[in-house]
Structures are given as structure tokens and as C-alpha cells.
Amino acid sequence: MKKILTTREKEVFDLLTRNKTTKEIAAQLNISEKTVRNHISNTIQKLGVKGRAAAVIELLKLKEISL
């Protein structure tokens, strides 16, 4: 099965599921907060969902990420 997320998008969403903030994710991955938001936004668009929570749910269903 083809993966939907890039490696970086997966890293961002793995951290989101651990209740990390945008700021914490940026610091941990050594990227800017804007880049984190871009990864989240790109993923939401790819999935055709509205918002981070819906993206997380969809990614769990697709087995792209796990808790």
C-alpha cells in the first residue's frame, strides 16, 4: 500500500498524537513552527479533512500512524 505521508509529515503527526504543541514539535524536529504548520496543513489537504483532529483520526484508520 502506498504511503500518504512524507517521512517528516509522519514525524509531525506522531508527535501531535503525543499531545505536543506546534512549538514543541518545531523544537524537537529542529524546524520552524511555520514549517510544522505547513506539514499539518499539507496533510489535512491530502486527506481532504477539516482540522488536525480529523486528520489524526483518518491517519489512524489508514494505519499511517499509530498511538
C-alpha positions in Angstrom: 0.0 0.0 0.0 1.3 3.4 -1.0 2.2 5.7 1.9 0.3 9.0 2.1 2.6 11.0 4.3 6.2 12.1 3.8 8.6 11.0 6.5 8.5 14.5 8.0 4.7 14.7 8.0 4.6 11.3 9.8 7.1 12.6 12.4 4.9 15.7 12.9 1.7 13.7 13.3 3.4 11.1 15.6 4.3 14.0 17.9 0.8 15.5 17.6 -0.7 12.3 18.9 1.6 12.6 21.9 0.0 16.0 22.7 3.0 18.0 21.6 2.3 21.6 20.7 3.4 23.2 17.4 6.2 24.9 19.3 7.4 21.7 21.0 7.3 19.8 17.6 9.3 22.5 16.0 12.0 22.4 18.7 12.2 18.6 18.7 12.5 18.3 14.9 14.7 21.4 14.6 12.4 23.2 12.2 10.3 26.4 12.4 6.8 26.5 13.8 5.7 27.7 10.3 7.1 24.5 8.7 5.3 22.4 11.3 2.0 24.2 10.4 2.8 23.7 6.7 3.3 19.9 7.2 0.0 19.7 9.1 -1.8 21.8 6.5 -0.5 19.7 3.6 -1.6 16.5 5.3 -5.1 17.9 6.0 -5.3 18.8 2.3 -4.1 15.4 1.1 -6.7 13.7 3.3 -9.5 16.1 2.4 -10.5 16.6 6.1 -11.1 19.6 8.2 -8.7 20.1 11.1 -5.9 18.3 12.9 -8.2 16.0 14.9 -9.9 14.7 11.8 -6.5 14.2 10.2 -5.3 12.2 13.1 -8.4 10.0 13.1 -8.1 9.4 9.3 -4.4 8.6 9.6 -5.1 6.1 12.3 -7.8 4.5 10.2 -5.3 4.3 7.2 -2.7 2.9 9.6 -0.3 5.7 8.6 0.3 6.5 12.3 -0.4 4.6 15.5 -1.0 5.6 19.1 
